[in-house]
Amino acid sequence: MANSTDCVYIASPLPELRKDPIVGRWVIISTERARRPLEHIRVPPPQPASGFCPFCPGSEDKVPSAVYTSPDRGAWSVRVVPNKFPALRVEGDIDRQGEGLYDKSNGVGAHEVIIETPRHDVVLADLDEADIERVLHAYRERIIDLRRDARFRYVMVFKNHGAAAGASLEHTHSQLIALPVVPINVLEEMRGARHYYEYKERCLFCDIAKQELSDGRRVVYHNDKFLAFAPFAPKQPFETWIVPKTHAASYEDHARDFPLLANALRTTLRKIQAALDAPPYNFMLHTAPFSDRDAPHYHWHIEVMPTLTTVAGFEWGSGFYINPTPPEDAATFLRELDT
């Protein structure tokens, strides 16, 4: 019998292996390392910078000429410009070649920056829904324009918020890159979704949305058109997806619902901002490749990924991710926040 000096060991729940139903990736939900939402390492928000900003009004001549502007009472509210230091260049031919067993081509593509507001003192989550809707329309207009170029097969829209998430400038902005190939992550999603559709004759993403709404444990927020939820096998703590409740393969074909998408995105970002002291984060828009715009098996969505953990040797070597926060806990915490 234990006395008052004995240590009593209480077993914690076993870690779980969870399989992503879309791409088949396995995730370790490590309850041994379990962290409550407030126990994550906080990255202090950046302090306002002083001095020159190339994205502020009055600096328009310091960046390449705009390819899109959203006017607002004579001024611009959203502005899209070519990236001054592009990952890919729009000029030239693809020129695919073989070098022995290796494949290569010219680095042809388009790399653009979406300046989300003229204001330097706000972040995307602080904007009104109408302002966020203008940003969403800018994404759409640029995708539609770039898909006219026969060299391009896909446009990836993404946002890096905060230095730890890859942002090099403080002024709130997002980016897009038009590619001559479809990214491997999107191809994996397409393959998994097609396999499910061939077997069940239903869209996997539609079934996920219905099940999450019915289950409720991983729901973060929803309105009439969109669901924000923590995926069953999240790669990172507080990973949150936003999906249309009705089937749609291509983001650019969903403009009529952008007011409610702006509501869902703003609410999600504000909940994450409040829960985690404005953490750095990334979000990525996954939409169908140009050749599969009407795919019955694919479903466009936005993935929001706060930067709370570090990918290390095990993750790189195995393809597994270790997530110390069960998605049910993260979703409950976000859902109950009043923003």
C-alpha positions as CSV (number, residue, x, y, z in Angstrom):
1,M,0.0,0.0,0.0
2,A,1.4,3.4,-1.0
3,N,2.3,5.8,1.8
4,S,2.3,9.6,1.6
5,T,5.8,9.6,0.1
6,D,5.1,7.2,-2.8
7,C,4.6,8.5,-6.3
8,V,1.4,7.5,-7.9
9,Y,1.6,7.0,-11.7
10,I,-1.6,7.8,-13.6
11,A,-1.5,6.6,-17.2
12,S,-2.2,9.2,-19.8
13,P,-4.3,8.3,-22.8
14,L,-2.4,6.3,-25.5
15,P,-1.2,8.3,-28.5
16,E,-3.3,7.8,-31.6
17,L,-2.3,7.2,-35.2
18,R,-4.8,8.9,-37.5
19,K,-5.0,8.5,-41.2
20,D,-6.0,11.4,-43.5
21,P,-8.8,10.0,-45.6
22,I,-7.9,12.2,-48.6
23,V,-4.2,11.6,-49.2
24,G,-3.6,8.6,-46.9
25,R,-1.0,10.5,-44.8
26,W,-0.7,9.3,-41.2
27,V,-0.5,11.7,-38.3
28,I,0.5,11.0,-34.7
29,I,-1.8,12.7,-32.1
30,S,0.8,12.6,-29.3
31,T,-1.2,12.7,-26.1
32,E,2.0,12.1,-24.1
33,R,3.0,15.6,-25.3
34,A,-0.5,16.9,-25.1
35,R,-0.8,20.7,-24.8
36,R,-3.7,22.7,-23.8
37,P,-4.4,25.6,-26.1
38,L,-2.7,28.1,-23.8
39,E,0.4,26.0,-23.4
40,H,1.7,26.5,-27.0
41,I,4.8,28.7,-27.4
42,R,3.7,32.2,-28.2
43,V,5.5,34.2,-30.9
44,P,5.1,37.9,-30.0
45,P,3.4,39.9,-32.7
46,P,5.7,42.1,-34.7
47,Q,6.0,45.7,-33.5
48,P,5.0,48.3,-36.1
49,A,7.9,49.2,-38.3
50,S,9.0,52.7,-39.0
51,G,10.3,53.9,-42.3
52,F,9.6,53.0,-45.9
53,C,7.0,50.4,-47.0
54,P,6.7,49.6,-50.7
55,F,3.0,48.5,-50.2
56,C,1.7,51.7,-48.7
57,P,-0.1,54.4,-50.7
58,G,2.4,56.8,-52.3
59,S,4.9,54.0,-52.9
60,E,3.2,52.7,-56.0
61,D,6.1,53.6,-58.2
62,K,8.5,51.6,-56.1
63,V,7.0,48.2,-57.1
64,P,6.1,46.8,-60.6
65,S,3.0,48.2,-62.2
66,A,-0.3,46.7,-60.9
67,V,-2.0,43.9,-62.9
68,Y,-5.2,44.4,-60.9
69,T,-6.7,47.0,-58.7
70,S,-10.0,47.1,-56.7
71,P,-11.1,50.8,-56.6
72,D,-12.6,52.3,-53.6
73,R,-14.0,55.9,-53.8
74,G,-11.2,57.0,-56.1
75,A,-8.4,55.2,-54.3
76,W,-7.4,51.5,-54.4
77,S,-8.6,49.0,-51.8
78,V,-6.8,45.9,-53.1
79,R,-3.8,46.0,-55.4
80,V,-2.0,43.1,-57.2
81,V,1.5,43.6,-58.5
82,P,4.1,41.2,-59.9
83,N,6.6,40.1,-57.2
84,K,9.8,42.1,-57.5
85,F,11.8,39.0,-56.7
86,P,9.8,36.2,-58.3
87,A,10.3,32.5,-57.7
88,L,9.4,32.0,-61.4
89,R,9.5,34.3,-64.4
90,V,6.6,34.9,-66.8
91,E,8.8,35.3,-69.8
92,G,9.9,32.4,-72.1
93,D,8.9,28.9,-73.1
94,I,8.7,25.9,-70.8
95,D,11.1,23.8,-72.9
96,R,10.8,20.5,-71.1
97,Q,14.0,18.4,-71.4
98,G,15.5,15.2,-70.2
99,E,18.9,14.9,-68.7
100,G,19.5,11.2,-68.5
101,L,16.8,9.9,-66.2
102,Y,16.1,13.4,-64.8
103,D,13.5,15.9,-66.1
104,K,13.8,19.6,-66.1
105,S,12.3,22.7,-67.8
106,N,12.7,26.5,-67.7
107,G,11.4,28.2,-64.6
108,V,8.4,29.7,-66.3
109,G,5.4,31.0,-64.2
110,A,3.9,34.1,-62.7
111,H,4.5,35.3,-59.1
112,E,2.3,38.1,-57.9
113,V,1.6,39.9,-54.6
114,I,-1.9,40.7,-53.4
115,I,-1.7,43.9,-51.3
116,E,-4.8,43.4,-49.2
117,T,-5.4,46.9,-48.0
118,P,-3.8,50.3,-48.2
119,R,-3.5,50.4,-44.4
120,H,-0.2,49.5,-42.8
121,D,-1.6,49.2,-39.3
122,V,-4.0,46.3,-39.7
123,V,-3.9,42.5,-40.5
124,L,-6.3,40.6,-42.6
125,A,-8.3,39.4,-39.6
126,D,-8.9,43.0,-38.6
127,L,-10.5,44.0,-41.9
128,D,-14.3,44.2,-42.4
129,E,-16.0,41.4,-44.3
130,A,-16.5,43.7,-47.3
131,D,-12.8,44.4,-47.4
132,I,-11.9,40.7,-47.2
133,E,-14.5,40.0,-49.9
134,R,-12.5,42.4,-52.2
135,V,-9.4,40.3,-51.5
136,L,-11.2,37.1,-52.4
137,H,-12.4,38.7,-55.7
138,A,-8.8,39.8,-56.5
139,Y,-7.7,36.1,-56.1
140,R,-10.5,35.1,-58.5
141,E,-9.8,37.7,-61.1
142,R,-6.1,36.8,-61.2
143,I,-6.8,33.1,-61.5
144,I,-9.2,33.6,-64.4
145,D,-6.7,35.8,-66.2
146,L,-3.7,33.5,-65.7
147,R,-5.6,30.4,-66.7
148,R,-5.8,31.9,-70.2
149,D,-2.1,31.3,-70.6
150,A,-1.7,27.9,-72.1
151,R,1.6,27.4,-70.4
152,F,0.0,27.3,-66.9
153,R,-1.8,24.4,-65.3
154,Y,-2.4,25.6,-61.8
155,V,-2.4,28.8,-59.6
156,M,-1.6,28.4,-55.9
157,V,-2.8,31.3,-53.7
158,F,-1.2,31.5,-50.3
159,K,-0.6,33.8,-47.4
160,N,2.4,34.0,-45.1
161,H,1.6,36.0,-42.0
162,G,4.4,36.8,-39.6
163,A,8.2,36.3,-40.0
164,A,8.1,32.8,-38.6
165,A,5.6,31.8,-41.3
166,G,7.7,33.2,-44.1
167,A,6.5,36.8,-44.5
168,S,9.3,39.2,-45.4
169,L,7.2,42.4,-45.2
170,E,4.9,43.5,-42.4
171,H,2.2,45.2,-44.6
172,T,-0.6,42.5,-44.8
173,H,-0.4,40.7,-48.2
174,S,-0.8,37.4,-49.8
175,Q,0.7,35.9,-52.9
176,L,0.0,33.6,-55.9
177,I,2.2,31.6,-58.1
178,A,1.0,30.3,-61.5
179,L,2.7,27.0,-62.4
180,P,3.3,24.9,-65.5
181,V,2.7,21.8,-63.4
182,V,0.2,20.8,-60.8
183,P,1.7,20.7,-57.2
184,I,2.2,17.2,-55.7
185,N,0.0,18.0,-52.7
186,V,-2.9,18.9,-55.0
187,L,-2.2,15.8,-57.1
188,E,-2.3,13.6,-54.0
189,E,-5.6,15.1,-53.0
190,M,-7.0,14.6,-56.5
191,R,-5.9,11.0,-56.6
192,G,-7.4,10.2,-53.1
193,A,-10.7,12.0,-53.9
194,R,-10.9,10.3,-57.3
195,H,-10.4,6.8,-55.8
196,Y,-13.1,7.5,-53.3
197,Y,-15.5,8.8,-56.0
198,E,-14.9,5.7,-58.2
199,Y,-15.7,3.5,-55.3
200,K,-18.7,5.3,-53.8
201,E,-19.8,7.7,-56.5
202,R,-19.8,10.5,-54.1
203,C,-17.4,13.4,-53.4
204,L,-15.2,12.6,-50.4
205,F,-15.0,16.3,-49.3
206,C,-18.8,16.6,-49.4
207,D,-19.0,13.5,-47.2
208,I,-16.4,14.9,-44.8
209,A,-18.4,18.1,-44.5
210,K,-21.6,16.3,-43.8
211,Q,-20.0,14.0,-41.2
212,E,-18.2,16.9,-39.4
213,L,-21.5,18.9,-39.2
214,S,-23.3,15.9,-37.9
215,D,-20.6,15.0,-35.4
216,G,-19.9,18.5,-34.3
217,R,-16.8,17.9,-32.2
218,R,-14.4,19.3,-34.7
219,V,-16.6,22.2,-36.0
220,V,-15.0,25.6,-35.4
221,Y,-17.7,27.7,-37.2
222,H,-20.2,27.5,-40.0
223,N,-22.7,29.7,-41.8
224,D,-25.2,28.9,-44.5
225,K,-22.6,28.2,-47.2
226,F,-19.2,27.4,-45.5
227,L,-17.9,25.1,-42.8
228,A,-14.7,25.8,-40.8
229,F,-13.4,22.6,-39.0
230,A,-10.4,21.0,-37.6
231,P,-9.5,18.0,-39.8
232,F,-9.5,14.6,-38.3
233,A,-5.8,14.1,-38.9
234,P,-4.3,17.6,-38.7
235,K,-0.6,18.1,-39.5
236,Q,-0.3,21.0,-37.1
237,P,-2.1,22.1,-33.9
238,F,-5.1,24.3,-34.7
239,E,-5.0,23.5,-38.4
240,T,-8.4,24.6,-39.7
241,W,-10.0,24.0,-43.1
242,I,-12.8,26.1,-44.7
243,V,-14.9,24.2,-47.2
244,P,-18.1,25.0,-49.2
245,K,-21.0,23.0,-47.9
246,T,-22.2,22.3,-51.4
247,H,-20.0,20.7,-54.1
248,A,-17.6,23.0,-56.1
249,A,-14.3,22.0,-57.6
250,S,-13.1,25.4,-58.6
251,Y,-12.8,28.4,-56.4
252,E,-13.2,30.9,-59.2
253,D,-16.7,29.5,-60.0
254,H,-18.0,30.3,-56.5
255,A,-18.0,34.1,-56.5
256,R,-21.7,34.4,-55.6
257,D,-20.9,33.1,-52.2
258,F,-17.9,35.2,-51.5
259,P,-19.7,37.4,-48.9
260,L,-20.2,34.3,-46.7
261,L,-16.7,33.0,-47.5
262,A,-15.4,36.4,-46.2
263,N,-17.5,35.9,-43.1
264,A,-16.1,32.3,-42.5
265,L,-12.5,33.3,-43.2
266,R,-12.6,36.4,-41.0
267,T,-14.2,34.5,-38.1
268,T,-11.7,31.7,-38.3
269,L,-8.7,34.0,-38.4
270,R,-10.1,36.1,-35.6
271,K,-10.6,33.1,-33.4
272,I,-7.1,31.9,-34.1
273,Q,-5.7,35.4,-33.4
274,A,-7.6,35.6,-30.1
275,A,-6.8,32.0,-29.0
276,L,-3.1,32.1,-29.6
277,D,-2.1,35.7,-29.2
278,A,-2.0,36.5,-32.9
279,P,0.3,33.7,-34.0
280,P,2.2,33.6,-37.4
281,Y,0.3,31.4,-39.8
282,N,0.0,30.3,-43.4
283,F,-3.1,29.7,-45.4
284,M,-3.3,28.0,-48.8
285,L,-6.2,27.9,-51.3
286,H,-6.5,24.5,-52.9
287,T,-8.6,24.5,-56.0
288,A,-9.0,22.2,-59.0
289,P,-6.3,22.3,-61.7
290,F,-7.4,24.1,-64.9
291,S,-7.9,20.8,-66.7
292,D,-10.3,19.5,-64.0
293,R,-12.4,22.6,-63.2
294,D,-15.6,20.7,-63.2
295,A,-14.3,17.6,-61.4
296,P,-17.2,15.7,-59.6
297,H,-14.7,14.2,-57.1
298,Y,-12.7,17.3,-56.0
299,H,-13.8,20.1,-53.7
300,W,-11.9,23.4,-53.3
301,H,-11.0,24.5,-49.8
302,I,-8.8,26.8,-47.7
303,E,-6.3,25.4,-45.2
304,V,-5.2,27.6,-42.4
305,M,-2.0,26.5,-40.5
306,P,-0.8,28.4,-37.4
307,T,3.0,28.2,-36.9
308,L,3.1,26.5,-33.5
309,T,5.5,23.5,-33.9
310,T,8.7,22.8,-35.8
311,V,9.1,20.1,-38.4
312,A,12.1,18.1,-37.5
313,G,14.0,14.9,-38.5
314,F,11.3,12.4,-37.8
315,E,8.8,14.3,-39.9
316,W,11.2,14.9,-42.8
317,G,12.3,11.3,-42.8
318,S,9.0,9.5,-42.3
319,G,6.4,11.7,-43.8
320,F,4.5,11.5,-40.5
321,Y,3.5,14.6,-38.6
322,I,3.4,14.8,-34.8
323,N,0.6,16.9,-33.4
324,P,0.5,17.5,-29.6
325,T,-3.1,18.9,-29.6
326,P,-6.1,16.7,-30.5
327,P,-8.2,18.4,-33.1
328,E,-11.3,18.0,-31.0
329,D,-9.7,20.0,-28.2
330,A,-8.5,22.7,-30.6
331,A,-11.9,23.0,-32.3
332,T,-13.7,23.2,-28.9
333,F,-11.4,26.0,-27.8
334,L,-11.9,28.0,-31.0
335,R,-15.6,27.3,-31.3
336,E,-16.3,28.7,-27.8
337,L,-14.3,31.9,-28.3
338,D,-16.6,34.9,-28.9
339,T,-15.0,37.1,-31.5
